[in-house]
Amino acid sequence: MPDVAADARPAQAGLLDWVGMGEIEMPVVLNGDDGRPVGSGARVNAFVNLTRPEVRGIHMSRLYLHVDRALSAEPLTPCSLRRLLRDFLDSHAELSDRAMVSIRFEHLVRRPALASENSGWRAYPVRLTGVMERGHFALELAVEVTYSSTCPCSAALARQLIQEQFQADFADGAPLDREAVLAWLGSERGIRATPHSQRSLAEVKVRLVPSFRDFPIVALIDRVEQALRTPVQTAVKRADEQAFALLNGQNLMFCEDAARRIQAALAQDERISDFWARVVHQESLHPHDAVAVTSKGLPGGYSAVPEGLLPR
């Protein structure tokens, strides 16, 4: 059968940084924290560079077949991801010296309720990216965590209005009656104003020290959620909702506060060689978002600018 890509020369010669296949539909299996495999549907990007300007194209089907075999054979680990990249390069030995694979999926984790005995599933967006270049293997893990954020400024303004209402309702100078005050605090007049809070998003990318049997996906998510303290919940009874309200009241934060919490948490993790994080508070007061970005600040590492300004 004719092979135009192999036989024909390009109309215009030139080196290409990356050539490959995007959004390949594949299953992916990872080992869960309990040792049991966890499966998900994934989208895979598989690329190599093209170092020979006179060659028209690469062997696209080889990339696909390598991905299919690798993801179907065993749970995904840093070692299996490295073997996959090695297979990309071995099958393109005369064409390429750099390979990349990116696997995007949602990782399901069962989460307990805050107060009740219930639990429910959370699906966390995850992206694993591996790059092999001149024998050097680089590994990136990216996760997204959704949480609640309550504005400190709004909380202070609400407290002031509640104080003013209290002064107005108990202005007769009579001694305060404890039961009357308790009843007032439990009424709508006693909560005249409430601070605004919003669903918020933390996007985190870390470069891993490539020496682990499994990807620390849940460990990274846990570290971020523990730093923020108000991750969104699954199964919720009234006791859980009240516990969540308490957490929000005890963890007032601007987007700057959230970014610094994540910064401090990631800086203490020895598995992470570099990190980048962006927090987005989807304001209920404004039609726009409040955003803060941080990175470890390594020379040549991640750049602390909004990812929308960076090439993907």
C-alpha positions as CSV (number, residue, x, y, z in Angstrom):
1,M,0.0,0.0,0.0
2,P,1.3,3.5,-0.7
3,D,2.8,5.5,2.2
4,V,2.7,9.1,1.2
5,A,4.1,10.3,4.5
6,A,7.1,8.1,4.2
7,D,7.7,8.3,0.5
8,A,7.0,11.9,-0.4
9,R,9.1,14.9,0.6
10,P,7.5,17.9,2.2
11,A,6.5,20.9,0.0
12,Q,8.6,23.0,2.4
13,A,11.3,21.6,4.6
14,G,11.6,22.4,8.3
15,L,12.0,21.1,11.8
16,L,8.8,20.7,13.9
17,D,8.7,21.1,17.7
18,W,5.8,18.7,18.2
19,V,3.8,16.4,16.0
20,G,1.3,13.8,17.2
21,M,-2.3,13.1,18.2
22,G,-4.6,15.1,20.4
23,E,-7.6,14.1,22.5
24,I,-7.3,10.3,22.1
25,E,-10.1,8.5,23.9
26,M,-8.7,5.9,26.2
27,P,-9.4,4.3,29.6
28,V,-6.9,4.8,32.4
29,V,-6.5,2.8,35.6
30,L,-4.6,4.0,38.7
31,N,-4.0,2.3,42.0
32,G,-6.2,3.9,44.7
33,D,-5.0,4.7,48.2
34,D,-6.5,1.4,49.4
35,G,-4.6,-0.5,46.8
36,R,-7.6,-1.2,44.6
37,P,-7.6,0.0,41.0
38,V,-9.6,3.0,40.0
39,G,-10.7,3.4,36.4
40,S,-11.7,6.5,34.5
41,G,-12.3,7.6,30.9
42,A,-9.3,9.7,29.7
43,R,-8.2,12.0,26.9
44,V,-4.6,11.5,25.8
45,N,-2.3,13.8,23.9
46,A,0.8,12.0,22.4
47,F,3.6,13.8,20.6
48,V,7.2,13.6,19.4
49,N,9.3,16.2,17.7
50,L,10.5,15.9,14.1
51,T,14.2,16.5,13.8
52,R,14.6,15.7,10.0
53,P,13.5,18.7,7.9
54,E,13.4,16.6,4.7
55,V,10.9,14.0,6.1
56,R,7.2,14.8,5.6
57,G,5.7,13.2,8.7
58,I,5.9,10.9,11.7
59,H,4.2,7.5,12.3
60,M,1.0,8.6,13.9
61,S,-0.4,5.1,14.2
62,R,2.6,4.0,16.2
63,L,1.9,6.6,18.9
64,Y,-1.8,5.5,19.1
65,L,-0.9,1.8,19.4
66,H,1.8,2.4,22.1
67,V,-0.8,4.4,24.1
68,D,-3.4,1.7,23.7
69,R,-1.1,-1.0,24.8
70,A,0.4,0.9,27.8
71,L,-2.9,2.1,29.3
72,S,-4.6,-1.3,28.7
73,A,-1.8,-3.5,30.2
74,E,-1.5,-2.2,33.8
75,P,-2.3,0.6,36.2
76,L,-0.5,3.8,35.3
77,T,2.6,4.6,37.3
78,P,5.5,7.0,36.8
79,C,7.5,3.9,35.6
80,S,4.9,2.9,33.0
81,L,4.6,6.5,31.8
82,R,8.4,6.6,31.3
83,R,8.3,3.3,29.4
84,L,5.6,4.7,27.2
85,L,7.7,7.7,26.3
86,R,10.7,5.5,25.6
87,D,8.5,3.4,23.2
88,F,7.5,6.6,21.4
89,L,11.2,7.5,20.8
90,D,12.3,3.9,20.0
91,S,9.6,3.7,17.3
92,H,10.8,7.1,15.9
93,A,14.5,6.5,16.4
94,E,15.5,8.2,13.1
95,L,13.0,11.1,13.4
96,S,12.7,12.3,17.0
97,D,14.7,12.9,20.2
98,R,11.9,14.3,22.4
99,A,8.5,12.8,23.4
100,M,5.5,14.0,25.4
101,V,2.3,12.4,26.7
102,S,-0.5,14.1,28.6
103,I,-3.4,12.2,30.1
104,R,-6.5,14.1,31.4
105,F,-9.3,12.5,33.4
106,E,-11.4,12.8,36.5
107,H,-10.3,10.9,39.5
108,L,-13.1,9.7,41.8
109,V,-12.6,9.9,45.5
110,R,-15.1,9.0,48.2
111,R,-15.4,11.7,50.8
112,P,-16.9,11.5,54.3
113,A,-19.5,14.1,55.5
114,L,-18.3,16.7,58.0
115,A,-20.7,15.6,60.9
116,S,-23.0,12.9,59.8
117,E,-22.1,9.3,59.0
118,N,-22.8,9.8,55.2
119,S,-20.3,10.0,52.4
120,G,-20.3,10.7,48.7
121,W,-18.1,10.8,45.6
122,R,-16.0,13.7,44.3
123,A,-14.6,13.8,40.8
124,Y,-11.4,15.8,40.7
125,P,-10.0,16.9,37.3
126,V,-6.4,15.6,36.9
127,R,-3.8,15.9,34.3
128,L,-0.6,13.8,34.2
129,T,2.1,15.0,31.8
130,G,5.4,13.3,31.0
131,V,8.3,14.5,28.8
132,M,11.4,12.6,27.7
133,E,14.2,14.7,26.3
134,R,17.8,13.6,25.8
135,G,17.3,10.8,28.4
136,H,15.9,13.2,31.0
137,F,12.4,12.4,32.3
138,A,10.2,15.2,33.6
139,L,6.8,14.5,35.3
140,E,4.0,17.0,36.0
141,L,0.8,16.4,38.0
142,A,-2.0,19.0,37.8
143,V,-5.2,18.9,39.9
144,E,-8.3,21.1,40.4
145,V,-9.9,21.6,43.8
146,T,-13.2,23.3,44.4
147,Y,-13.8,25.1,47.7
148,S,-15.9,27.8,49.3
149,S,-14.5,31.2,50.2
150,T,-16.1,33.8,52.4
151,C,-14.9,37.4,52.0
152,P,-13.3,39.0,55.2
153,C,-14.3,42.5,54.2
154,S,-18.0,41.5,53.6
155,A,-17.9,39.7,57.0
156,A,-16.7,42.8,58.8
157,L,-19.4,45.0,57.1
158,A,-22.1,42.4,58.1
159,R,-20.9,42.4,61.7
160,Q,-21.1,46.3,61.8
161,L,-24.7,46.2,60.5
162,I,-25.6,43.5,63.1
163,Q,-24.1,45.7,65.8
164,E,-26.2,48.7,64.6
165,Q,-29.3,46.6,64.7
166,F,-28.5,45.4,68.2
167,Q,-28.1,49.0,69.4
168,A,-31.4,50.0,67.7
169,D,-33.3,47.1,69.2
170,F,-31.9,47.4,72.8
171,A,-31.7,51.2,73.0
172,D,-34.1,51.8,75.9
173,G,-31.3,51.6,78.5
174,A,-33.0,48.8,80.4
175,P,-30.7,46.0,81.8
176,L,-30.2,43.4,79.1
177,D,-32.1,40.2,79.6
178,R,-30.1,37.1,78.7
179,E,-33.0,35.2,77.2
180,A,-34.1,38.2,75.2
181,V,-30.6,38.6,73.7
182,L,-30.5,34.9,72.9
183,A,-33.9,35.1,71.2
184,W,-32.7,38.1,69.2
185,L,-29.6,36.4,68.1
186,G,-31.7,33.5,66.8
187,S,-34.0,35.8,64.8
188,E,-33.8,37.3,61.4
189,R,-33.2,40.7,63.0
190,G,-30.2,39.3,64.8
191,I,-28.6,38.3,61.4
192,R,-29.5,41.5,59.6
193,A,-26.6,41.0,57.1
194,T,-24.6,38.0,55.9
195,P,-21.1,38.1,54.3
196,H,-20.9,37.0,50.7
197,S,-19.2,33.7,49.8
198,Q,-18.7,31.9,46.6
199,R,-17.6,28.7,45.0
200,S,-13.9,28.9,44.3
201,L,-11.3,27.0,42.3
202,A,-7.7,26.1,43.0
203,E,-5.7,25.0,40.0
204,V,-2.4,23.4,41.0
205,K,0.5,22.1,38.9
206,V,3.5,20.4,40.5
207,R,6.7,18.9,39.1
208,L,7.3,15.7,40.8
209,V,10.6,14.1,41.8
210,P,10.2,11.0,39.6
211,S,10.9,8.4,42.2
212,F,7.5,7.1,43.3
213,R,5.7,3.8,42.5
214,D,2.3,5.6,42.2
215,F,1.2,9.1,41.5
216,P,0.4,11.0,44.7
217,I,-2.9,12.3,43.4
218,V,-5.1,12.0,46.5
219,A,-2.2,13.1,48.7
220,L,-1.8,16.3,46.7
221,I,-5.6,17.0,46.7
222,D,-5.7,16.4,50.5
223,R,-2.8,18.8,51.1
224,V,-4.5,21.5,49.1
225,E,-7.9,20.9,50.7
226,Q,-6.4,20.8,54.2
227,A,-4.7,24.2,53.5
228,L,-7.9,25.8,52.3
229,R,-10.1,24.1,55.0
230,T,-13.4,24.6,53.1
231,P,-13.6,22.1,50.2
232,V,-17.1,21.6,48.8
233,Q,-19.1,18.7,50.2
234,T,-21.0,15.7,48.8
235,A,-23.7,14.1,51.0
236,V,-25.0,16.9,53.3
237,K,-27.5,16.7,56.2
238,R,-28.4,19.7,58.3
239,A,-25.6,18.9,60.8
240,D,-23.1,18.8,57.9
241,E,-24.4,22.1,56.5
242,Q,-24.0,23.7,59.9
243,A,-20.5,22.4,60.3
244,F,-19.7,23.8,56.8
245,A,-21.0,27.2,57.8
246,L,-18.8,27.1,60.9
247,L,-15.7,26.2,58.8
248,N,-16.5,29.2,56.5
249,G,-16.9,31.5,59.4
250,Q,-13.6,30.4,60.9
251,N,-11.7,30.6,57.6
252,L,-12.5,34.0,56.0
253,M,-10.2,34.5,53.1
254,F,-9.4,36.7,50.2
255,C,-7.9,35.1,47.1
256,E,-4.5,36.3,48.3
257,D,-4.9,34.4,51.5
258,A,-5.9,31.2,49.7
259,A,-2.9,31.4,47.4
260,R,-0.5,31.8,50.3
261,R,-2.1,28.9,52.1
262,I,-1.5,26.7,49.1
263,Q,2.0,28.1,48.7
264,A,3.0,27.2,52.2
265,A,1.5,23.7,52.0
266,L,3.3,22.8,48.7
267,A,6.6,24.3,49.8
268,Q,6.8,21.7,52.6
269,D,6.3,18.6,50.4
270,E,9.5,16.9,49.5
271,R,7.9,15.1,46.6
272,I,7.5,18.4,44.8
273,S,10.4,20.0,43.0
274,D,8.4,23.0,41.7
275,F,4.8,24.2,41.8
276,W,2.4,26.7,40.3
277,A,-1.1,27.5,41.6
278,R,-3.9,29.8,40.6
279,V,-6.9,30.5,42.8
280,V,-10.1,31.9,41.3
281,H,-12.9,33.3,43.6
282,Q,-16.0,33.5,41.4
283,E,-17.4,36.5,43.1
284,S,-21.0,36.7,44.1
285,L,-20.6,40.5,44.5
286,H,-19.1,41.2,41.1
287,P,-19.6,39.7,37.6
288,H,-15.9,39.2,37.4
289,D,-13.5,36.9,39.4
290,A,-10.8,37.6,42.0
291,V,-7.6,35.8,41.0
292,A,-4.2,35.2,42.7
293,V,-1.3,33.2,41.3
294,T,1.8,31.9,43.0
295,S,4.8,29.7,42.2
296,K,7.8,28.3,44.0
297,G,10.0,30.9,42.2
298,L,12.8,28.7,41.0
299,P,15.0,30.1,38.2
300,G,13.8,28.5,35.0
301,G,10.8,27.0,36.8
302,Y,7.1,27.8,36.7
303,S,6.3,31.5,36.1
304,A,3.9,33.2,38.5
305,V,1.6,34.7,35.9
306,P,-2.0,33.8,35.1
307,E,-2.0,30.7,32.9
308,G,-4.2,32.4,30.4
309,L,-1.1,34.5,29.4
310,L,1.1,31.5,28.9
311,P,1.1,29.1,25.8
312,R,-0.4,25.8,26.7
